[in-house]
Structures are given as C-alpha cells and as structure tokens.
Amino acid sequence: MKTIKLKDILSISGKGGLYKFIAQARNGVVVESMDDQKRHVAAATARVSSLEDIAIFTQEEEVPLADVFMKIYEKTEGKESISHKASGDELKSSFEELVPDYDDERVYISDIKKVFQWYNQLHACDMLEVIESEDEAKEEETSSEKEESKNSNTSDSSPDKEETK
C-alpha cells in the first residue's frame, strides 16, 4: 500500500504551520518553518509532534495521518484539497468520504481543519512524496531474503559426489 512520507515533518503546539526537523540542539530541536524557511530552536519544553506519529481515531482503530493524506492525494489526483477555511459542514462531508468510520466524538472540526490545512501546506511546498508503506517494504524484504536463503540452501544441500575408481 502506498502512503505519504512524513518523516521529519513537525507540528509545534501554539505555533501555526509545519516545520522540518533540522538537528538536535542542547536545549531543544532546530526546526525550519515550511512557510518562510527561517530556522529557530523549538525549546525542549515545547510540545512538538511528528506528523508521522499522528493518527485519526475511527470506530475500530486508528488510521495514520500519512494514510489519510494518501487518500486525499488520490481523491484530488495530486492537486490541492478543499480549503481549511471552508464551512464546517463541507469539511466534515469531505472528511467522511476519506475516512467514513472516523469517530466523530473524538475527532473535532478543528482536527479536520488541521488535516486539510497541513495537506495543502505540504502540497504548496511540494513535500507530498508517495512511498511504499513500511510494512509492505519489510514484508517484501523478508520474502526476498527467504527466497535468497532458500536458493542458496538448495544449491549447498546437494551432497558432493566423489568418483570412485
């Protein structure tokens, strides 16, 4: 399954927009604003969240934000999505198309606005990189390793025949 790469993309509580992780500092992390490309240090006390770790509550489980972004990407064919400034009803109906079983008691309209705002910001910065999901990549790697192991074992397992005179 394909997904959107969100590694090193951060959200900082109390600050608008998204940030790129640059480096670890003694008193926090060095980040770069995706809006104006200015760098600053986010203090260690700041609530910093990686978009990679954010998920949307559903009735059954949690859906990673990267998968929601992938659904938006597919629906819009890689173009910008609905504006986060649209009416609450429009945002909810668009979100229901993407995640039909989202938990409407735990996912607020403010959360839905952030999803669309972040997607559009990543789109504007050309940061929507489609990748294979890690689970599939690991499965493919494991199966290819098993196949290689199997092939090397079958060629080594045949006993050497010595000629007798």
C-alpha positions in Angstrom: 0.0 0.0 0.0 1.3 3.4 -0.8 1.4 6.2 1.7 2.8 9.8 2.1 6.3 10.2 3.6 6.0 12.4 6.7 9.4 11.7 8.3 11.0 14.8 9.9 7.8 17.0 9.4 6.8 18.5 12.7 3.9 20.4 14.3 4.6 22.7 17.3 1.8 23.3 19.7 1.0 27.1 19.9 2.7 27.8 16.6 0.9 27.7 13.3 2.2 25.8 10.3 4.5 22.9 9.8 8.3 22.6 10.4 11.1 20.5 9.1 13.4 18.8 11.6 17.0 20.1 11.0 19.0 19.0 14.0 19.0 18.2 17.7 20.2 21.1 20.0 21.2 21.1 23.6 18.0 22.9 24.7 15.6 21.6 22.1 15.4 20.9 18.3 16.4 23.1 15.4 13.5 23.4 13.0 12.8 25.3 9.8 9.5 26.8 9.1 7.9 25.5 5.9 6.3 28.9 5.3 9.3 31.2 5.3 12.3 28.8 5.6 13.5 30.6 8.7 15.3 28.4 11.3 14.9 28.6 15.0 15.1 26.4 18.1 12.0 24.8 19.5 12.5 24.6 23.2 12.6 21.2 24.9 9.5 22.2 26.8 7.5 22.9 23.6 5.0 20.2 22.6 6.5 19.0 19.3 4.6 16.3 17.4 5.9 14.4 14.4 3.2 14.1 11.7 4.4 10.5 11.3 3.1 9.7 14.8 -0.3 11.3 14.4 -3.4 9.2 13.7 -7.1 9.7 13.3 -9.5 7.9 15.6 -12.0 5.6 13.9 -14.7 3.3 15.4 -12.4 0.3 15.0 -8.8 1.5 15.2 -6.5 4.5 14.5 -5.6 5.5 10.9 -2.2 7.0 10.4 -2.2 10.6 9.2 0.0 9.5 6.3 -2.7 7.2 5.0 -5.3 9.9 5.3 -3.1 12.2 3.3 -2.7 9.4 0.7 -6.5 9.2 0.4 -6.7 13.0 -0.2 -3.8 12.7 -2.7 -5.6 10.0 -4.6 -9.0 11.8 -4.5 -7.6 15.1 -5.7 -5.2 13.4 -8.2 -2.2 15.1 -6.5 -3.8 18.5 -6.5 -4.7 20.9 -3.7 -7.6 19.8 -1.5 -10.5 21.7 -0.1 -9.5 24.8 1.9 -9.4 24.5 5.7 -11.4 27.8 5.7 -14.4 26.1 4.1 -17.6 25.7 6.2 -17.6 23.0 8.9 -20.3 21.0 7.0 -18.2 21.0 3.8 -15.1 19.9 5.7 -17.0 17.2 7.6 -18.6 15.8 4.4 -15.2 15.8 2.6 -13.6 14.1 5.5 -16.3 11.4 5.8 -15.6 10.5 2.1 -12.0 9.9 3.1 -12.4 8.2 6.5 -16.1 7.1 6.6 -15.8 5.5 10.0 -14.0 8.2 11.8 -15.0 8.7 15.5 -17.0 12.0 15.4 -17.0 12.2 19.2 -13.1 12.3 19.4 -12.3 13.9 16.0 -13.3 17.6 16.2 -13.8 20.0 13.4 -10.6 21.7 14.4 -8.8 18.4 13.8 -10.3 18.1 10.4 -9.3 21.7 9.5 -5.7 20.9 10.5 -5.7 17.8 8.3 -6.7 19.8 5.3 -4.5 22.7 6.2 -1.4 20.5 6.7 -2.1 18.6 3.4 -2.4 21.9 1.5 0.8 23.2 3.1 2.7 20.1 2.2 1.3 20.3 -1.4 2.3 24.0 -1.7 5.9 23.1 -0.5 6.0 20.1 -2.9 6.5 17.8 0.1 3.9 15.1 -0.8 6.3 12.2 -1.5 4.4 9.0 -2.2 6.2 5.9 -0.9 5.5 2.2 -0.3 4.3 1.7 3.3 7.0 0.4 5.7 5.0 -2.8 6.5 4.9 -3.8 2.8 8.5 -2.9 2.2 9.5 -5.0 5.2 7.4 -7.9 4.0 8.9 -7.7 0.5 12.4 -7.5 2.1 11.7 -10.5 4.3 10.2 -12.6 1.5 13.2 -11.8 -0.8 15.6 -12.7 1.9 13.8 -16.0 2.5 13.9 -16.7 -1.3 17.6 -16.0 -1.4 18.2 -18.2 1.6 16.1 -21.0 0.1 18.0 -20.8 -3.2 21.4 -20.8 -1.5 20.4 -23.7 0.7 19.2 -25.9 -2.2 22.4 -25.5 -4.1 24.5 -26.2 -1.0 22.4 -29.0 0.3 23.1 -31.5 -2.5 25.9 -33.8 -1.4 29.1 -33.8 -3.3 29.6 -37.0 -5.2 33.1 -38.4 -5.4 34.1 -40.5 -8.3 35.4 -43.9 -7.3 37.7 -45.9 -9.4 
